[in-house]
Amino acid sequence: MPGTTDTLMIKLKNIDKFIDTRFQRTFILKSIDLEVQQGEFVTLMGPSGAGKSTLMNIIGMLDEPSAGEYFFFDEPVHKMKERQKSDMHKNYIGFIFQAFNLIPTLSVLENVMLPLELSGRPSSVVRQRAQALLDQVGLSHRIDAFPDRLSGGEQQRVAIARALINDPLVVLADEPTGNLDYDTGK
């Protein structure tokens, strides 16, 4: 699936996301076209409520567009079954959620390991990779802590490590530095 750095990775054509009520249709996204090359860094900016998170959820295959076409490395995501999209998400996309979405009953290490464990990799390899990522984000000393014992910035760094554990082709980050100080954010 991956190609060279000039390979078209993401292509959205005329994407709409709307909610229909009894008497009206409310658009969250309307006629969105986007192309992203492999290796490209893209930032979405706009006011609160503009649909940035919705667009990222569609790109991350966590939500469906109401209309339009989505291609991921020329694969028609808009025609895929849920299982196919889930596999694509699991294997190629790392997602840093604005609200962290850490599992409260799992330790820091277990939260980071989870995506790679779900892909069936050997536990020793998963643990080693998770520990290395936690070291990179400065949390190797907190591997046994639970999310409710972490500051917002620490939870954010756990979410970042978890998003990177499977070496994703695409990292989608919804306000990834919102809870971090300037130096840590850099």
URTA-V749666 format. One record per residue. RES is the residue in one small letter. PSI is psi in whole degrees, 0 to 359 (* if undefined). Layout:
res:RES psi:PSI
res:RES psi:PSI
//
This chain:
res:m psi:307
res:p psi:150
res:g psi:213
res:t psi:174
res:t psi:344
res:d psi:15
res:t psi:136
res:l psi:117
res:m psi:311
res:i psi:130
res:k psi:120
res:l psi:132
res:k psi:114
res:n psi:47
res:i psi:129
res:d psi:147
res:k psi:122
res:f psi:164
res:i psi:126
res:d psi:130
res:t psi:183
res:r psi:323
res:f psi:355
res:q psi:161
res:r psi:126
res:t psi:120
res:f psi:131
res:i psi:320
res:l psi:142
res:k psi:123
res:s psi:51
res:i psi:125
res:d psi:134
res:l psi:138
res:e psi:132
res:v psi:124
res:q psi:151
res:q psi:134
res:g psi:351
res:e psi:147
res:f psi:122
res:v psi:138
res:t psi:132
res:l psi:127
res:m psi:149
res:g psi:170
res:p psi:163
res:s psi:135
res:g psi:5
res:a psi:347
res:g psi:12
res:k psi:311
res:s psi:322
res:t psi:316
res:l psi:317
res:m psi:323
res:n psi:325
res:i psi:313
res:i psi:322
res:g psi:2
res:m psi:29
res:l psi:347
res:d psi:157
res:e psi:140
res:p psi:155
res:s psi:330
res:a psi:161
res:g psi:180
res:e psi:142
res:y psi:124
res:f psi:132
res:f psi:109
res:f psi:50
res:d psi:1
res:e psi:129
res:p psi:92
res:v psi:323
res:h psi:347
res:k psi:358
res:m psi:153
res:k psi:161
res:e psi:318
res:r psi:317
res:q psi:316
res:k psi:320
res:s psi:317
res:d psi:318
res:m psi:313
res:h psi:312
res:k psi:322
res:n psi:338
res:y psi:351
res:i psi:131
res:g psi:133
res:f psi:124
res:i psi:109
res:f psi:147
res:q psi:324
res:a psi:16
res:f psi:310
res:n psi:40
res:l psi:149
res:i psi:117
res:p psi:335
res:t psi:0
res:l psi:146
res:s psi:171
res:v psi:310
res:l psi:315
res:e psi:322
res:n psi:317
res:v psi:322
res:m psi:332
res:l psi:309
res:p psi:322
res:l psi:325
res:e psi:321
res:l psi:339
res:s psi:0
res:g psi:16
res:r psi:155
res:p psi:139
res:s psi:320
res:s psi:322
res:v psi:318
res:v psi:313
res:r psi:315
res:q psi:315
res:r psi:316
res:a psi:317
res:q psi:321
res:a psi:318
res:l psi:319
res:l psi:326
res:d psi:318
res:q psi:323
res:v psi:10
res:g psi:30
res:l psi:20
res:s psi:335
res:h psi:355
res:r psi:18
res:i psi:334
res:d psi:356
res:a psi:157
res:f psi:154
res:p psi:324
res:d psi:351
res:r psi:7
res:l psi:151
res:s psi:168
res:g psi:320
res:g psi:322
res:e psi:319
res:q psi:321
res:q psi:318
res:r psi:326
res:v psi:316
res:a psi:323
res:i psi:313
res:a psi:318
res:r psi:321
res:a psi:335
res:l psi:353
res:i psi:326
res:n psi:20
res:d psi:60
res:p psi:153
res:l psi:331
res:v psi:131
res:v psi:119
res:l psi:124
res:a psi:115
res:d psi:98
res:e psi:59
res:p psi:341
res:t psi:12
res:g psi:332
res:n psi:14
res:l psi:149
res:d psi:168
res:y psi:310
res:d psi:317
res:t psi:321
res:g psi:322
res:k psi:*
//
